[in-house]
Amino acid sequence: MPHSHSHTHDHHSHGHSHHSVPHGPEAYNLSFAIAVILNLVYTLAQVFYALYANSMGLLADAGHNFGDVLGLIFAWGASWLLTLPARKRYSYGYKRTTILAAIANAIILVSASVAIAYASIDKLFHLKPVNTDVVIIIALIGIFVNGGTSLLFMKGADSDLNIKGAFYHLLADALVSFGVVVAAIIIHFTGYLWIDPITGLLIVAVILWGTWGLLRDSIGLILDAVPHYIDHTGINEYFAHLPGVTAVHDLHIWGLSTREVALTVHLVMPEKPLSDQDYQQINSTLLNQFKIHHATIQVESGSIEHPCEVVKKC
């Protein structure tokens, strides 16, 4: 493609990145530290007491919690990697690791679910008495631990898939712990031992239901799909209606991380190219209205003797 008929402008302003994410990764270091330590200690106690009380529901909840502790560690690591500067070889920094963390988190939770489901089905056929008092006390503590730590991530759940994952996992854990308490109370008063393994299976269903969205979104990001919250059609129309633009093509939008989105586009402008002020205005609109953090815009005059080859392919 001849350079004489193209103008490329790349916008990677650090100032913009900080404005778009007021609660940067640094703000979550303490949140992650508190959540990881509290949940890890609680999960270990839960496993011990689940085995002691012979409770499948409590053990399933422990498995769920353990998956979330690992998920929190992954998300924490990924959030820290987001703060590292770009290097020569990794020109975008390590932003993609946040997507890998989200996928790893989802896979671990699915694996834990399979193991818990197997153990629950096995127990359904070999019923044993459950120490309901222990189960009720431990699960009640879980409601406070999980519910409390989920609030640490409530602010950032909208802007980052990993923070959102952490928030929903902890919230789901609190609800699951509540379910375990209810189940244990019913077993205590009725003596229906089959309620325990059924609770285990219901928890597995909750885990799988919650994990599916995370897995779908993170796989979409790794395949460079347009993030689900980005208005692709709106962006295309915005470019098409810019003064002087006769055609828009080769518009690509993809997630750089679970937090940042990049865009490249070719604009055909026969009359005059964009000025620096135009670029500034476009970048500002893309960031504030469409949540695009990094835009690369190429302007062509659309001359017949030097057509853009990409048009034919896109």
Secondary structure, DSSP 8 states (H G I E B T S, - for coil): --GGGEEEEEE--HHHHHHH-SS-GGGGHHHHHHHHHHHHHHHHHHHHHHHHHT-HHHHHHHHHHHHHHHHHHHHHHHHHHHTS---SS-TTTTTTHHHHHHHHHHHHHHHHHHHHHHHHHHHHHS-----HHHHHHHHHHHHHHHHHHHGGGTGGGGT-HHHHHHHHHHHHHHHHHHHHHHHHHHHHHH--TTHHHHHHHHHHHHHHHHHHHHHHHHHHHHTT---TTS-HHHHHHHHHTSTT--EEEEEEEEESSSS-EEEEEEEE-SS----HHHHHHHHHHHHHHH---EEEEEEE---SSS--THHHH-
